[in-house]
Amino acid sequence: MSQDMDTSNKPRPARKAATKKAKAATTEKRKPGRPPFQPTDDMRELVKECAGAGCSHDTIVGVLAAELGVKISDETLRKYFGDELANGAASMDARLQHAMCALALEGNYAALVFLHATRKGISIKMPKEDPPPPPPPPPPVVFTINSQAPQGSLDHLLSANTTGKAHTMAGQAGSA
């Protein structure tokens, strides 16, 4: 017999092409690099709260990293959390309005006045207090000059001693 023909009963290996097709059908082909980002409900709630509180995108990215250990870029935040960023402020406004209504219904007079005014479009302006009046000026200082000086006044003593000292000092300066 010839060597080309194999008459043994050995099992034949499976074809490579059939194996590749089976693998391709069972597993999806992935692009190289980082796997796509998958936001969770916890992330969505945190982003919505931060957006409602008026936080910037950089702050929200930092909070996600600090609270949940998720590091994403601003672009990823806008791509995956666009609805939460857009509706967060409206959601917070609704929650605040609900809380204000609850306070007004409990009897909080300030909350009641505020809600009534805002619903009716009334402007509430607090009266400005007048500034306190300036302090009164200090009383004037009055000096009286006595025209009659006593016998031993300072003027009398100075005129007598000054001329002698000046002459003496001039004499000392000249001799030096």
JOCORTA-V947171 format. One record per residue. N is the residue number from 1. RES is the residue in three letters. NEAR is the number of other C-alpha atoms within 8 Angstrom. Layout:
n;res;near
N;RES;NEAR
N;RES;NEAR
//
This chain:
n;res;near
1;MET;3
2;SER;4
3;GLN;5
4;ASP;4
5;MET;6
6;ASP;5
7;THR;4
8;SER;4
9;ASN;4
10;LYS;4
11;PRO;4
12;ARG;4
13;PRO;4
14;ALA;6
15;ARG;6
16;LYS;6
17;ALA;6
18;ALA;8
19;THR;9
20;LYS;8
21;LYS;8
22;ALA;8
23;LYS;8
24;ALA;9
25;ALA;7
26;THR;6
27;THR;6
28;GLU;6
29;LYS;5
30;ARG;4
31;LYS;4
32;PRO;4
33;GLY;4
34;ARG;4
35;PRO;4
36;PRO;4
37;PHE;4
38;GLN;4
39;PRO;7
40;THR;6
41;ASP;6
42;ASP;6
43;MET;10
44;ARG;11
45;GLU;9
46;LEU;9
47;VAL;14
48;LYS;12
49;GLU;10
50;CYS;11
51;ALA;15
52;GLY;15
53;ALA;9
54;GLY;7
55;CYS;9
56;SER;7
57;HIS;8
58;ASP;7
59;THR;8
60;ILE;12
61;VAL;13
62;GLY;9
63;VAL;9
64;LEU;14
65;ALA;11
66;ALA;8
67;GLU;6
68;LEU;8
69;GLY;7
70;VAL;7
71;LYS;8
72;ILE;8
73;SER;7
74;ASP;9
75;GLU;6
76;THR;9
77;LEU;12
78;ARG;9
79;LYS;7
80;TYR;7
81;PHE;11
82;GLY;9
83;ASP;6
84;GLU;12
85;LEU;13
86;ALA;8
87;ASN;10
88;GLY;15
89;ALA;12
90;ALA;8
91;SER;9
92;MET;11
93;ASP;9
94;ALA;8
95;ARG;8
96;LEU;8
97;GLN;8
98;HIS;8
99;ALA;8
100;MET;10
101;CYS;11
102;ALA;8
103;LEU;11
104;ALA;13
105;LEU;8
106;GLU;6
107;GLY;7
108;ASN;9
109;TYR;7
110;ALA;7
111;ALA;11
112;LEU;13
113;VAL;8
114;PHE;9
115;LEU;11
116;HIS;8
117;ALA;11
118;THR;9
119;ARG;7
120;LYS;6
121;GLY;6
122;ILE;7
123;SER;6
124;ILE;6
125;LYS;4
126;MET;4
127;PRO;4
128;LYS;4
129;GLU;4
130;ASP;4
131;PRO;4
132;PRO;4
133;PRO;4
134;PRO;4
135;PRO;4
136;PRO;4
137;PRO;4
138;PRO;4
139;PRO;4
140;PRO;4
141;VAL;4
142;VAL;4
143;PHE;4
144;THR;4
145;ILE;4
146;ASN;5
147;SER;4
148;GLN;4
149;ALA;6
150;PRO;5
151;GLN;5
152;GLY;6
153;SER;8
154;LEU;6
155;ASP;6
156;HIS;9
157;LEU;9
158;LEU;8
159;SER;8
160;ALA;8
161;ASN;8
162;THR;8
163;THR;8
164;GLY;8
165;LYS;8
166;ALA;8
167;HIS;8
168;THR;8
169;MET;8
170;ALA;8
171;GLY;8
172;GLN;8
173;ALA;7
174;GLY;6
175;SER;5
176;ALA;4
//
